[in-house]
Each structure stands twice: as structure tokens, then as C-alpha cells.
Amino acid sequence: MIPYGRQDIQPSDIAAVTKVLESDFLTQGPVITSFEKAVAEKVGAMHAVACNSATSALHLACLALDVGVGDVVWTSPNTFVASANCALYCGAEIDFVDIDPETFNMSVEALLKKLTAAEAAGRLPKVVIPVHFAGQSCDMAAIYDISLKFGFSIIEDASHAIGGQYRDSYVGRCCYSDITVFSFHPVKIITSAEGGMALTGAEGLANRLRRLRQHGITRDATEMVDEPHGGWYYEQVDLGFNYRMTELQAALGASQLLRLDDYVVRRAELAHKYDAELAQMTVHLPCEQIEVRSAWHLYVVRVDPVCRAKIFNALRSDGIGVNVHYIPVHLQPFYQRRGFVRGDFPVAEAYYASAISIPLFPGLTQEDQRYVVQRIARALDK
Ligand SMILES: *Cc1c(COP(=O)(O)O)cnc(C)c1O
């Protein structure tokens, strides 16, 4: 089976992880700190906080921005469920903004319209979480401008987009957001097995993220209620979690980070090869926006919804691990029980009915890609 995505592990990655196993620290050691510094430096962010997953990082990001009971958070329906669940973990309400039919990212137009209605109803969101679908950044300058008018904070869910760029900056620099979150799950651009990171330009937020990552405990006297009792002293000042990354994960992530740009270049090459090879077929191809350089996490083709299942099944029988990203979050049974119904976000639903993610990962060979293209042609012909 040719999967839709797959990690790339080199001998240098194995050596980096092995070295940690032979060291003094398996967790809470120096490698995590240097991985955080390396990612922050790479993307041009001031602060980085490594976590055991992007899901944890999203949860901490919401908490750091004071999301709680009575608050509303908005995200895109075309995402993995974690982008929405994080608000519910904090006791807040979640709602969605429909997507743009070209980019499949949150629609700026729909956002503005929904904000105007929410303002009239006195139910403005506290935080909006745009998701950089497939590795292509949302129109962050526009969303940021709107946030100034309506007073919400922004968390970029950049789980697909490390190494991608927007207006000549790497995604994660947080020029247009409070916090950006990366995922290092093995199907993403670089991996630490499980792992995620929250980046921010605000020192106060970075401190809160760090504290919440480790049980709400601080060892910084300036954050304490009491005078320190001695060198052993710490205080729990918030209700936090154990969302720490291990040294093993950080070593793998740091080793992979060295190849980040190569990975993105390779993914773009493969994507452009698909663009050329599939251009004459009866499929819609993804398109990159002018100010964006996608990290190309996914290559999604869209087909006639009537034939989608047939084409999907034909490709699966041909040994091609196609997938579908995403079933709109509001259509999940859990969210349906919370009152969302089919028809709430029609663009995301129409997109979902037609989408197929085809294999795209750095180790995809020319031969495999040729095979994928040939089988797509055959499946479309039938
Ligand atoms: C993968 C993913 C997540 C969750 O990442 P984990 O590291 O697996 O927790 C969140 N949001 C999006 C958009 C994702 O693709």
C-alpha cells in the first residue's frame, strides 16, 4: 500500500534518539529546550513551548488566552476534531465559520458576516482558530485586521503548515496571531512521534503556557504567592496538566527540523508534478494563493461527488492509501448532539463530498507517483 502520508526517518534521527537514551535525562532535560529554541529561531518566533501533542498545545493555548465557561471559540469545520475540542476542554462553546471554496480555509467573508451577526446578538467569540488546511496559510493579515475591530484573540492551528510561508515569513512567527500551534505527528511535515509546539511573541503567554504544561507549577519567585521557603520550593498557582514532551521526542524532532526546508521543497515538487500530470483529467486540483508558500501537507483532488466513493474504493483496491480530509467537524455525532445540523456549513459539506487526499510525502518515488497518476486516470475513466 502506498500511504497518503508517511514519516521519513534517517540514520541521523536514530542516532539522535539513541544518544538521549544513553544520557542522564529522558524527560525535562536540555534537548527539549534546544528543540524549542531551534523551532523558534527557524520560524522567527520569540517563544516556543514544546508539548506532548498539538492537541495539548491547542488546549494550553486556549487556557493561556483565558478561554473558559461562558466564552465562545470559532474555528473551521474543515479540520481535525482537535481544533474544536480544545475549546470544549475549557468549558467554552464552539462554533464554526464556513470555508472558502478555493482554499478550503476559513472564509474571511463568512467570518466578517458571522461576526457582524454575533455582535448584534452580543455573542462575539473570544478566540478564533484559523486552520492552515493542507499546509496553505489562511489570509492572516485580513483575519488579524478583523480581530482588531471585533476584539478576539487568534490561535493559528498550523498543524499542517510548519515550513510553509505567508507574506515572506514562516508560518509560526505570530505576526498576525497570539499563538501558533504545530503538530509533529508522523503524518505531518516533521515528526517527533507524538508531539506539538505552541509559539508566541508574548512573553506573558509563553510563561503561562509553560506553567500550564507542568501542573500549573512555578519555580519563579516572581510568580509565587509566598516567599520561597528554600531552594526546593515551588508553588502550584494554576490548575495545569502534564503535557510535557520527552527528551526522546525532542531529539527526533530537532533532528528532523534540520531537513524541514528540504521536505517542503520535495513536497512542492511532488505537488507540482501532480498539477502537471492531472491537469487534463476531470478532477479539480488544489491552488496556491499568491502570498502563500504551502508546506504541502496534503494534496487533495476533488471529483464529482456522485463518483467519489467509487474512485476512492478503486484506488484503495489498487493499493493506494487515499484518504479524505476532512469530514466536517460539525457532522460528527458528538457535535450533532450539541445541536449542529447538516446544512450549517454548506461549503465545507460540499467540499467534503468531493475530496480525496492522494499520496504525498518526501519518500514518494517517481515510480510510485507515476502509478498513482495512472490509476487515478483509470478510476476516472470507469
Ligand atoms: C494533526 C492535527 C491536530 C492534532 O495534532 P496531534 O499532534 O496529533 O495532537 C490538530 N489540528 C489539525 C488541523 C491536525 O491536522
The ligand as an SDF file (V2000), in Angstrom:
LIG
                    3D

 15 15  0  0  0  0  0  0  0  0999 V2000
   -2.9280   16.5540   13.4130 C   0  0  0  0  0  0  0  0  0  0  0  0
   -3.7780   17.7150   13.7440 C   0  0  0  0  0  0  0  0  0  0  0  0
   -4.0410   18.1240   15.0600 C   0  0  0  0  0  0  0  0  0  0  0  0
   -3.6430   17.3090   16.2520 C   0  0  0  0  0  0  0  0  0  0  0  0
   -2.3050   17.0220   16.2750 O   0  0  0  0  0  0  0  0  0  0  0  0
   -1.7280   15.9850   17.3530 P   0  0  0  0  0  0  0  0  0  0  0  0
   -0.2760   16.3280   17.4130 O   0  0  0  0  0  0  0  0  0  0  0  0
   -1.9720   14.6250   16.7830 O   0  0  0  0  0  0  0  0  0  0  0  0
   -2.4260   16.1880   18.6240 O   0  0  0  0  0  0  0  0  0  0  0  0
   -4.7540   19.2900   15.2680 C   0  0  0  0  0  0  0  0  0  0  0  0
   -5.2140   20.0190   14.2330 N   0  0  0  0  0  0  0  0  0  0  0  0
   -5.0130   19.6530   12.9580 C   0  0  0  0  0  0  0  0  0  0  0  0
   -5.5090   20.5200   11.8710 C   0  0  0  0  0  0  0  0  0  0  0  0
   -4.3010   18.4820   12.6660 C   0  0  0  0  0  0  0  0  0  0  0  0
   -4.1250   18.1080   11.4050 O   0  0  0  0  0  0  0  0  0  0  0  0
  1  2  1  0
  2  3  1  0
  2 14  2  0
  3  4  1  0
  3 10  2  0
  4  5  1  0
  5  6  1  0
  6  7  2  0
  6  8  1  0
  6  9  1  0
 10 11  1  0
 11 12  2  0
 12 13  1  0
 12 14  1  0
 14 15  1  0
M  END
$$$$
